[in-house]
Amino acid sequence: MGRGRARIRTAAVQLLGHAHLHSVGCPPHRVVRPASPTEYPRVRGCSVATVTARRDRGSRAGLDKAPADVAAMFDAVAGRYDLTNTLMSVGQDRGWRRATTAALGAGTGDKVLDVAAGTAVSTVPLTACGAFAVASDFSVGMLSAGASRDVPKVAADALALPFTDESFDAVTISFGLRNVSDVDAALAEFARVTRHDGRLVVCEFSRPVWSWFDRIYSEYLLRPLPWIADRVSSNPEAYRYLAESIRAWPDQRMLADRIGAAGWVDVGWRNLTFGIVALHRATRS
């Protein structure tokens, strides 16, 4: 087990011990210490330098920004990222994280990979039921901003995850799939590192279910959101980019079809906040 822990440590920006957490999705009044798996996920080889080199071909939103620019953009907003998101979503982001954790259904000893985890704010709740959760992101600045969160952190590209096949019981990604240059390749890569019958949960912005609400939401993306970003964000350009990437993103059914084509079965989704966000769940075939 010591050698397995060392393998992860070589690839991590920071590897910390686990802390006691109030449970999310666990029985009331129960606090569970995350269990150490009998075998840690094996790392194929990754470092901060490796991730930086891969940015030119890796993660991006597919609009007009190069991967290195997207990574630099997230690095720039990392310090106030969580607070800004809570303000701009009027606190809805917390409910979305709770729904993601519940949908994943991780249990004691499960190995979970949280892709595009940013500051690891979405990773910590996954450990509350005893799972071993790893936060990965290609923005080193975001991982560093979450240094106080007590989970392993790995600098990694979503298109070339540094883990051997079938390393995890479940993979999740929240609000990060839009930032990948090849969505289909990323979904296939998630399948590669997930065991047979393992789970995938994608939490991502989507299309409101009512046309009248969609119009209001689109107006919010175009006007109020950039106005708020100018006043509370250290990099307002990042939130204009956010609005553009949301508007260009496929709807719920289209994303479900792409997940199914990438080696996942039993694909379904649940709308959150009237379809502003959709939670897609699937099983590894």
C-alpha positions as CSV (number, residue, x, y, z in Angstrom):
1,M,0.0,0.0,0.0
2,G,2.9,2.3,0.7
3,R,4.2,1.9,-2.9
4,G,0.7,2.6,-4.3
5,R,0.5,5.8,-2.2
6,A,3.9,6.8,-3.5
7,R,2.8,6.4,-7.1
8,I,0.0,8.8,-6.7
9,R,2.2,11.3,-4.8
10,T,4.6,11.5,-7.7
11,A,1.8,12.7,-10.0
12,A,0.0,14.9,-7.5
13,V,0.2,18.6,-7.1
14,Q,-0.5,17.9,-3.5
15,L,-1.5,14.7,-1.6
16,L,-3.0,15.1,1.8
17,G,-4.6,12.8,4.4
18,H,-8.3,12.5,4.8
19,A,-10.4,14.5,7.3
20,H,-13.6,13.7,9.0
21,L,-16.5,15.2,7.1
22,H,-20.2,15.7,7.7
23,S,-21.9,13.2,5.4
24,V,-23.6,14.2,2.1
25,G,-26.1,11.7,0.9
26,C,-25.4,9.4,3.9
27,P,-27.7,8.5,6.8
28,P,-28.5,11.5,9.1
29,H,-26.0,12.3,11.9
30,R,-23.5,9.8,10.5
31,V,-19.9,10.9,10.0
32,V,-17.8,8.5,8.0
33,R,-14.0,8.5,7.6
34,P,-13.0,8.0,3.9
35,A,-11.7,4.4,3.6
36,S,-8.3,3.7,2.1
37,P,-8.7,1.3,-0.8
38,T,-6.8,-2.0,-0.7
39,E,-5.1,-0.9,-3.9
40,Y,-4.6,2.7,-5.0
41,P,-5.3,3.7,-8.6
42,R,-2.1,3.2,-10.5
43,V,-0.6,6.3,-12.2
44,R,0.9,5.9,-15.7
45,G,3.0,9.0,-15.4
46,C,2.0,12.6,-15.1
47,S,3.5,15.8,-13.8
48,V,2.8,19.5,-13.8
49,A,5.2,19.9,-16.7
50,T,3.5,17.1,-18.7
51,V,0.1,18.7,-18.3
52,T,1.4,22.1,-19.4
53,A,2.9,20.5,-22.5
54,R,-0.4,18.8,-23.3
55,R,-2.4,22.0,-23.1
56,D,-1.9,22.8,-26.8
57,R,-3.7,19.7,-27.9
58,G,-5.9,19.0,-24.9
59,S,-8.6,20.7,-23.0
60,R,-10.5,23.7,-24.3
61,A,-14.0,24.8,-24.9
62,G,-13.9,24.6,-28.7
63,L,-14.7,28.3,-29.3
64,D,-11.8,30.5,-30.2
65,K,-9.4,29.9,-27.3
66,A,-6.3,27.7,-27.3
67,P,-6.0,25.2,-24.5
68,A,-3.2,27.1,-22.9
69,D,-5.3,30.2,-22.9
70,V,-8.2,28.3,-21.2
71,A,-5.9,26.9,-18.6
72,A,-4.3,30.4,-18.0
73,M,-7.8,31.8,-17.7
74,F,-8.8,29.4,-14.9
75,D,-5.4,29.9,-13.2
76,A,-6.2,33.6,-13.1
77,V,-9.7,33.2,-11.5
78,A,-8.7,30.4,-9.1
79,G,-8.4,32.5,-5.9
80,R,-12.1,33.7,-6.0
81,Y,-13.5,31.0,-8.2
82,D,-15.7,29.3,-5.7
83,L,-17.1,32.5,-4.2
84,T,-17.8,34.0,-7.6
85,N,-19.7,30.9,-8.7
86,T,-21.8,30.9,-5.6
87,L,-22.7,34.6,-6.2
88,M,-23.5,34.2,-9.9
89,S,-25.6,31.1,-9.3
90,V,-27.4,32.7,-6.3
91,G,-26.2,29.7,-4.2
92,Q,-27.6,27.1,-6.6
93,D,-24.1,25.6,-7.1
94,R,-24.3,24.0,-3.6
95,G,-27.5,22.2,-4.5
96,W,-26.0,21.0,-7.8
97,R,-23.0,19.5,-6.0
98,R,-25.3,17.7,-3.5
99,A,-27.3,16.3,-6.4
100,T,-24.1,15.1,-8.2
101,T,-22.8,13.4,-5.0
102,A,-26.2,11.6,-4.5
103,A,-26.4,10.5,-8.2
104,L,-22.9,9.0,-8.1
105,G,-23.8,6.9,-5.1
106,A,-20.3,6.3,-3.9
107,G,-19.8,4.0,-1.0
108,T,-17.2,2.9,1.5
109,G,-13.9,1.9,-0.3
110,D,-15.1,3.1,-3.8
111,K,-12.4,4.7,-5.9
112,V,-13.8,7.9,-7.5
113,L,-12.1,10.2,-10.0
114,D,-13.4,13.8,-10.1
115,V,-12.3,15.2,-13.4
116,A,-12.0,19.0,-13.9
117,A,-12.3,19.2,-10.1
118,G,-10.8,22.7,-9.9
119,T,-10.3,23.6,-6.3
120,A,-11.7,20.2,-5.2
121,V,-14.9,21.8,-3.8
122,S,-16.8,19.0,-5.7
123,T,-14.4,16.3,-4.6
124,V,-14.6,16.6,-0.8
125,P,-18.3,15.7,-0.5
126,L,-17.6,12.4,-2.4
127,T,-15.5,11.2,0.5
128,A,-18.2,11.7,3.1
129,C,-19.6,8.2,2.6
130,G,-16.2,6.6,2.8
131,A,-15.1,6.7,-0.8
132,F,-11.5,7.4,-1.9
133,A,-11.8,10.4,-4.2
134,V,-9.1,11.9,-6.4
135,A,-9.3,15.5,-7.8
136,S,-7.8,16.0,-11.2
137,D,-7.6,19.2,-13.2
138,F,-5.4,20.7,-16.0
139,S,-5.3,24.1,-14.2
140,V,-2.5,23.9,-11.7
141,G,-3.7,27.3,-10.3
142,M,-7.1,25.8,-9.5
143,L,-5.6,22.8,-7.8
144,S,-3.3,25.0,-5.8
145,A,-6.2,27.3,-4.7
146,G,-7.8,24.2,-3.2
147,A,-4.7,23.2,-1.3
148,S,-6.5,23.2,2.1
149,R,-9.1,20.6,0.9
150,D,-8.0,17.3,2.2
151,V,-8.1,15.1,-0.9
152,P,-5.4,13.8,-3.3
153,K,-4.9,16.2,-6.3
154,V,-3.5,15.2,-9.7
155,A,-2.5,17.6,-12.5
156,A,-4.0,15.8,-15.5
157,D,-5.5,16.3,-19.0
158,A,-9.0,14.9,-19.4
159,L,-8.0,13.5,-22.8
160,A,-5.0,11.6,-21.4
161,L,-5.7,10.6,-17.8
162,P,-2.6,9.3,-16.1
163,F,-4.2,6.1,-14.7
164,T,-4.2,2.5,-15.9
165,D,-7.4,0.9,-17.3
166,E,-10.3,0.2,-15.0
167,S,-8.7,2.1,-12.1
168,F,-11.9,3.6,-10.7
169,D,-15.3,2.5,-9.6
170,A,-16.8,5.8,-10.7
171,V,-15.9,9.0,-12.6
172,T,-17.6,12.4,-12.4
173,I,-17.1,15.7,-14.0
174,S,-18.9,18.9,-13.1
175,F,-19.0,21.9,-15.4
176,G,-15.8,20.8,-17.1
177,L,-16.8,18.8,-20.2
178,R,-17.5,22.1,-22.1
179,N,-13.8,22.9,-21.7
180,V,-12.5,19.8,-23.5
181,S,-11.6,20.1,-27.2
182,D,-12.8,16.6,-28.0
183,V,-15.8,15.7,-25.9
184,D,-16.2,12.2,-27.4
185,A,-12.6,11.3,-26.8
186,A,-12.9,12.5,-23.2
187,L,-16.0,10.4,-22.6
188,A,-14.1,7.4,-24.0
189,E,-11.2,8.2,-21.8
190,F,-13.4,8.2,-18.8
191,A,-14.7,4.8,-19.8
192,R,-11.2,3.5,-20.1
193,V,-10.3,4.3,-16.5
194,T,-13.6,3.0,-15.1
195,R,-14.2,-0.6,-14.3
196,H,-16.9,-2.7,-15.9
197,D,-20.3,-1.7,-14.5
198,G,-18.8,1.4,-13.0
199,R,-20.6,4.7,-13.0
200,L,-20.3,8.1,-14.8
201,V,-22.0,11.3,-13.7
202,V,-21.8,14.4,-15.7
203,C,-23.1,17.7,-14.2
204,E,-23.1,20.4,-16.9
205,F,-25.0,23.4,-18.0
206,S,-27.8,22.6,-20.4
207,R,-31.0,23.9,-21.9
208,P,-34.0,25.2,-19.9
209,V,-37.1,23.1,-20.3
210,W,-39.4,26.0,-21.1
211,S,-38.9,28.3,-24.1
212,W,-39.9,31.4,-22.2
213,F,-37.5,30.6,-19.4
214,D,-34.8,29.8,-22.0
215,R,-35.2,33.3,-23.3
216,I,-34.8,34.9,-19.9
217,Y,-31.8,32.7,-19.1
218,S,-30.1,33.6,-22.4
219,E,-30.7,37.3,-21.6
220,Y,-29.0,36.7,-18.2
221,L,-26.0,35.1,-19.9
222,L,-25.7,38.0,-22.3
223,R,-26.2,41.0,-20.0
224,P,-26.4,40.6,-16.2
225,L,-23.8,37.8,-15.9
226,P,-21.0,39.8,-17.6
227,W,-22.0,42.9,-15.6
228,I,-21.7,41.0,-12.3
229,A,-18.4,39.4,-13.5
230,D,-17.0,42.9,-14.1
231,R,-17.6,43.7,-10.4
232,V,-16.7,40.5,-8.5
233,S,-14.3,38.5,-10.7
234,S,-10.6,38.9,-11.0
235,N,-10.9,38.0,-14.6
236,P,-14.3,39.0,-16.1
237,E,-13.3,37.6,-19.5
238,A,-13.5,34.1,-18.0
239,Y,-17.3,34.6,-17.4
240,R,-17.9,36.0,-20.9
241,Y,-16.3,32.8,-22.1
242,L,-18.5,30.9,-19.8
243,A,-21.6,32.4,-21.3
244,E,-20.4,31.7,-24.9
245,S,-19.6,28.1,-24.1
246,I,-23.0,27.5,-22.5
247,R,-24.8,28.8,-25.5
248,A,-22.8,26.6,-27.8
249,W,-23.3,23.4,-25.7
250,P,-25.6,20.6,-26.9
251,D,-28.9,20.0,-25.1
252,Q,-29.7,17.1,-22.8
253,R,-30.6,14.5,-25.4
254,M,-27.7,15.3,-27.7
255,L,-25.2,14.9,-24.8
256,A,-26.9,11.7,-23.8
257,D,-26.4,10.3,-27.3
258,R,-22.7,11.2,-27.3
259,I,-22.3,9.5,-23.9
260,G,-23.9,6.4,-25.2
261,A,-21.6,6.4,-28.3
262,A,-18.5,6.5,-26.1
263,G,-19.0,3.1,-24.4
264,W,-21.6,3.9,-21.8
265,V,-25.0,2.3,-21.4
266,D,-28.2,3.0,-19.4
267,V,-27.7,6.7,-20.1
268,G,-30.3,9.0,-18.5
269,W,-30.5,12.6,-17.2
270,R,-32.2,14.7,-14.7
271,N,-32.8,18.4,-15.0
272,L,-31.8,20.7,-12.2
273,T,-33.0,24.3,-11.8
274,F,-35.5,24.0,-14.7
275,G,-32.9,22.6,-17.0
276,I,-30.2,25.3,-16.5
277,V,-28.1,22.3,-15.4
278,A,-28.5,18.6,-16.3
279,L,-27.2,15.6,-14.5
280,H,-26.4,12.8,-16.8
281,R,-25.7,9.3,-15.4
282,A,-24.5,6.2,-17.2
283,T,-22.9,2.8,-16.6
284,R,-19.7,1.4,-18.1
285,S,-20.6,-1.3,-20.6
